[in-house]
């Protein structure tokens, strides 16, 4: 029988941080696919796993959903935002996915339309 160990505080903090990163660019995805809830589900899964309310397997299922949504995107910023959400949820399995979430957040910001009205998306 495989033993289950509780995640470290650091791993939990990384998952929450990755979820916050994904939340910060989620609207770039929603501009293209407002009815697709898969990235939001992945962000919620990252937070639920961190709270101890969701299994790693269920977090990974949500991650795969967000990554599938990313593959359906036309714009680079929407794709990167969905990838960010997917990696946020995948952080439950491997903490280093938080680094990928950060990279995809940065890519979403770099590729956001120049006429984006959200000042949070300004990259200097």
N, C-alpha and C positions, 0 to 999 in steps of 0.2 A: 504494500500500500504506500502511495506517495504521500509524504507529509506536506502540509501547507504551512507556510510561514507568513507572518504578517509583513507587509511592506515596511521599509524603513521610513522614517519621517522625511528624509531627503527625497526619496522616491515619490512620496505623496505630494510634497511641495512642488516637485518637477511636474507632476501631472496637473496640478492646479495652475501652475504657471503656463504650461502649454495650452490649457483650456482658455486661459485669459488671452493669450496671444491669438488663438483662433477666433475668439469672440471679437477681438479688435479689428479683424478684417472680414468678418462674416458678411457684412453688408455688400462687399464686393462680389461675393457669390450670389447673394440674394438679388442683386441688380440684374443678373442674368437668369436666374432660376428661382424666382420667389416662392414657388410652390413646392420645391424640393427640400424636404426636412432632414435629409441624411447628414449634412454637416452639423446641424444643430443637435441631432441625436448623438453624434460622436462627441461633441463638446459636453453634452450632458452626461454621457457615459464616462468621460474622463473624470468629471467631478463626482459622479456617483461611485466610481471605483475608489477614488481618493477618500470618500466618506465611509468606505467599507460596505456599501450597499449594492455593489455589482461585482460579478466575477470577472476575472481576466478574460475568460472566453467570451463573455457577453460584450466586454469592452472592445475586443478584437473584432467581433461581428459588426459593431457600430463603426469601427475604423474602416473595415472593408467596404461598408456602405458609402462612407464619405469619399473614399478613394475611387469607387465606381462612379460617384457623382462627378468627381473631378475629371474623369476620362470623357465625360459627356459635355464638358464645357467648351465653348468656342473661344472665350477671351482668356488670355494668360492670367489676368488678375483673378478671375473667378476660379480658374483651375487651381491656382496656387492657394487661394483661400480654402478651398475644399480639401486640398492636400494637407494644409496646415491642421484642419480639423481632424482629418484621419490620423495624422501622426500624434495629435494630442491624445486621442483615444488609445492609440497603440502604445503610448507611454506606460500604460498599465502593465504591459507585458515586458517591455525593455525600456528602462529609463532614458536611454540615449535617443529615443524617438523625440524627446523634448527638443533636442538640438535640431532635428529635422523640422519640427514644427516652427522653430524660430527662423530657420532658413526659408521656409515657404511663406511665412508671414512677411519677411523682408522682400521676397520675390513678388508677392501680391502687391506690396506697397510700391515697389519699383515699376511695376507694369500697370498700375492703376491709371485710368484715363486722366489726362492732364486737366480736364475740366471737372474732375471729381469735386463736389462741393464740401466734402467732409475734411475739415482741417487736420483731423487725426491721420489722414492718409498722405500728408505732405512729407516728402523725404528730401532732406537737404543734401 
